[in-house]
């Protein structure tokens, strides 16, 4: 059973932290934490839509690294475009 530990919101993004349990035959019940990232928006017909991404605790740092790399690429690409426009 999953238990909500905390929920955070920023704009149309919401992050939920969950405490989960799984029963393994050989060791019994093991607890673990996961997160869910949810993005909501209205489509062209004004229907509310959402997307969800479920991550394990050990996935968070990997996703953060990828997001930082994407941000770095976009920032550097923007600087190069500005330099090209000036020259």
Number of C-alpha atoms within 10 A of each C-alpha: 8 14 11 13 11 11 13 10 12 8 7 10 15 15 18 16 19 20 15 15 15 12 10 9 7 6 7 9 11 10 11 12 17 18 21 15 17 16 16 14 13 10 10 7 6 8 9 10 10 13 10 13 10 13 15 12 13 10 12 12 10 9 12 11 11 11 12 11 12 12 12 12 12 12 12 12 12 12 12 12 11 11 10 9 8 7 5
